[in-house]
Amino acid sequence: MRRNPWDPTDFVKPSTMASKSDQKPGERFKIVPTVYLVLRRRDDILLARRCNTGFHDGEYSLPAGHLDGMETLVQAVVREAKEEIGIHLDGNCLRLGHVMHRKEGNEERANFFFVSTEWRGHPRIMEPLKCDDLRWFCLHKLPPNLIPYIQQAITCLIQGIAYSEYGW
């Protein structure tokens, strides 16, 4: 059953309060925006195993990336899909499925998870120095070595939860 997106009880609450960041006096707070592609094929989802990056190597994630600047979130997802898995997406076919405010060390990120069931081309590893496996997994049989915040985002997507927080 689909949840009411206006119901505040659907939000995942942080377990603790955040501490002040290490920004300099007078410096404006900055947050890193990151986009993720949730490519769906019936009950399957496409996951990529990270390698040689120094960040969650050996664990599965979604195709993702940072904004390059002077591009929209949708443009960033379309670009990252082509760069990382060699597919072409129509930005009009993307649906924003989940937003996560995530803390990683002293850095904060705004993660935007876009869902698509339509694309052109066959997903393949385009960056073999950063990804050593790309495969479809059943949403109900995800690999045990899935990055924890990705697991949370997928769970929220399945449950229709629009927003969550992680790492606080």
N, C-alpha and C positions, 0 to 999 in steps of 0.2 A: 504494500500500500504506500502511496506517495505521501510524504509529510507536507504539512503546511509550511512554506518558506518564511512566513511571517511569525511563526511560533518560536519565541525566544528559548524555549526548553530544548529545541533541536540543536542549539549551539554546544560545542564541546568546550567546557570551561577550563582555563589553565589551573594547574594544581597549586602553583605558588605565584607570588607577585614578582615581577621583573625588577632587577636592580638598575640603577642609573647606568647609562652607557659611558664609554670612555671618551666622549667627544670633548673637544677643547671649548673653553668659554667663548660664547659668541658664534660658534660654529653651528650651522643648521644640521639637525638630525638627518641621516640618510638611511634609506632602506634599499636592499637589492631586490629588484623584481625578477622573478624567474618563471618561465612558462614550461608547462609539461603537456605532452600529447598522450591522451588516453585513446589508443586506437582499438576499437571494438569490432570483433567479428563474432556475431551471435553471443555466446557466453564466454568467449575467449578475449584475452587482452594481450597486447604485444609488450614484452619486457626485454630490456637489454641489460646484459651483465657488464659492469664496469671493470676496467683494468688499466693499470699504469697511470692513474690520475692522482693518486694520493688521497682520494675521497671515496670511501666505501667501496674500494676495489674488491672484486669477488662477489659483490652483491648485485641483485637485480634492481633496476629502476625503470622509469619510463623515459622515452626520448624527451630531452629537455635542453634548455639553454637560457642564457641571459639575454636581455635586450641589448642591441647594439647601439641604441640611441637613435633618435629621429625615426622610430618605427613604432607601430601600435603593437599591442599584445598579440593580436591575431596575425599581423605580419611576421612577428617573431616566431610564432608557432609554425607558420607555413615555411619560413626560411629554415628553421631547425629540422623540420621533417625532411626537407630535401637534403640538407647537409648531413644529417645523421643516419637516415634510413632510406634515402633515395626515392621517396614518394612525392607526388604532387598533391597538395590539398587545395580545395577551394575554400577560402576563408569564410564564405557564406554557409558552409556545411559544418563549421565548428560551433560547438555549444559550450559555454562556460559552465562546468559542472561543479567546481569546488574552488574555494579560496582558503589558503592556509597562511596564518601569520606564524612564522617559524623563527626560533632563536637557535643559533649555532655558534657556541662560544660567545664572543662579544658582538657578533654580527646578527642583524635581523634581516629576514627575507620575507617578501610577499610572494607566495607561490600561487600561480594561477593554473588550474588543471582544466584543459580543454578536451572535450570528447568529440570524436568523429567516427562515423561508421562508413564514410565514403572517402575514397582516395583513388588516385591513378598510379599504376606501377606496382612493383612487387617489393615489399620491405626487404632490405638487405643491409648488411653492415657496410657503412661508408667510411667509418673512422676506425680501422682495425687496431690502431695504437691505443684507443680509448675504450673499445668494446670488443669482447671476445665471444659473445654469444647473443643471438637475437632469436627469440622464439615466442610462440603463442602459448599461453597458459589459460586453463579454465579459471574463471573468476572464483570458483569454489575450491580450487586446488592450486593455490599459489605456492611458489617455492619458499622453503624455509629461510633462505638467504635473501629475502626481500628487505630493502632498506626500511627501517621501522616507520619513518614518517610517510613513505610511499604507501606502506600497508595501511596506515591511518587514513590517508587520502582516499584510497580505493574503498575502504570500509565505509567512509562517509559518502562517497559517490553511490555505492550500492544502497545505502540507507536513505539517500536523498537529503543529506545534511549539506547545506551550502557553505558553511564556514567552520573552521576549527583552528586550534592553536596547538603548537608542538614545541617542546624544548624549554618551556618556562619553568 
